[in-house]
Each structure stands twice: as structure tokens, then as C-alpha cells.
């Protein structure tokens, strides 16, 4: 496994089939809370966050009760890199429907497309 750490806004290069771990941080105060962290790759278009098929991940997290503001820094979600070589895309994350963060054009998908096999069939068989 190759780990490439990037600071927010930095472009990273990945290949189809790689996994991007998106880690988030925020300050929280309130009751115990279970929420889903969601992240996805998107194409930079006029439509905000036009997600790429096969490039999203979600993971549920338990956030403990915090009577005073606490920095939460250990939440993450893994996002698979789909087979879209040659594209540079954005990435965003959201916690439930209330918090979100995104960066345009920070994931550069390298590599070549996976081979395409068509008309696969048995051509003969015999006892040997």
C-alpha cells in the first residue's frame, strides 16, 4: 500500500483502483451523536458537486458527549478511485447534512484504463 499525504488544496496523483482516505476535523459541543461521514469525488462543472459514479464512500461515527468544545480529529472515510484516467477532479466531505468542505481540482487520476474484454466465449472443449 502506498500512502500519499496531502494538505488541503494540494493536488495528489492516484491511479484507478487506489483508495483515498479523507480525514476531517471540527470542534464539537453537545450530546452524544451518531452521524455518517460521506465523501465523494466530483467533476468540476457548473452543477455543484457533480459526483463521479464509483467514487464515493460513507462511514458511520459515534461522537461522544462533550460538555465543553472539543476538537474532533479522528473521523475519516475511504473513497475508491474509479477508472477515469486522465481526469482531474475535486473532492468533498460532509458530516450528515449540516457540515461540508470541498476542494476543486485536487485529485489527478493517472494510469490507463483497465483492459476491455468483449465476446468472451468457450471455443471448444474435449476430454484429455
Residue pairs with C-beta under 8 A, 6 or more apart in sequence:
2 18
4 12
4 13
4 14
6 12
6 106
8 103
9 103
9 106
10 106
11 88
11 105
11 106
11 107
11 108
12 20
12 106
12 107
12 108
13 108
13 110
14 20
14 81
14 107
14 108
14 109
14 110
15 81
15 85
15 109
15 110
15 111
16 81
16 82
16 83
16 84
16 85
16 109
16 111
16 113
16 114
17 80
17 81
17 83
18 80
18 81
19 78
19 79
19 80
19 81
20 41
20 78
20 79
20 80
20 81
20 91
20 107
21 76
21 77
21 78
21 79
22 39
22 57
22 76
22 77
22 78
22 79
22 91
22 93
23 73
23 74
23 75
23 76
24 37
24 75
24 76
24 93
24 95
24 101
25 71
25 72
25 73
25 75
26 71
26 72
26 95
26 99
27 69
27 70
27 71
27 72
28 63
28 66
28 69
28 70
28 72
29 66
29 67
29 68
29 69
29 70
30 65
30 66
31 65
32 62
32 63
32 64
32 65
33 62
33 63
34 60
34 61
34 62
34 63
35 60
35 61
35 63
35 95
35 96
36 58
36 59
36 60
36 61
36 95
36 96
37 58
37 59
37 60
37 61
37 75
37 76
37 77
37 93
37 94
37 95
38 56
38 57
38 58
38 77
38 93
38 94
38 95
39 56
39 57
39 58
39 77
39 79
39 91
39 92
39 93
39 94
40 49
40 51
40 52
40 55
40 56
40 57
40 79
40 91
40 92
41 51
41 52
41 55
41 56
41 79
41 81
41 82
41 89
41 90
41 91
41 107
42 49
42 50
42 51
42 52
42 55
42 89
42 90
42 91
42 92
42 102
43 50
43 52
43 87
43 89
43 90
44 89
44 90
44 104
44 105
49 90
49 92
49 102
52 82
52 84
52 89
53 82
54 80
54 82
54 83
55 79
55 80
55 81
55 82
55 84
55 89
56 79
57 77
57 78
57 79
57 80
58 77
59 76
59 77
59 78
61 75
63 72
75 95
77 93
79 91
81 107
81 109
82 109
83 113
83 114
84 109
85 109
85 110
85 111
85 112
85 113
86 109
86 110
87 108
87 109
88 105
88 106
88 107
88 108
88 109
89 105
89 107
89 109
90 102
90 103
90 104
90 105
90 106
90 107
91 102
91 103
91 106
91 107
92 100
92 101
92 102
92 103
93 100
93 101
93 102
94 100
94 101
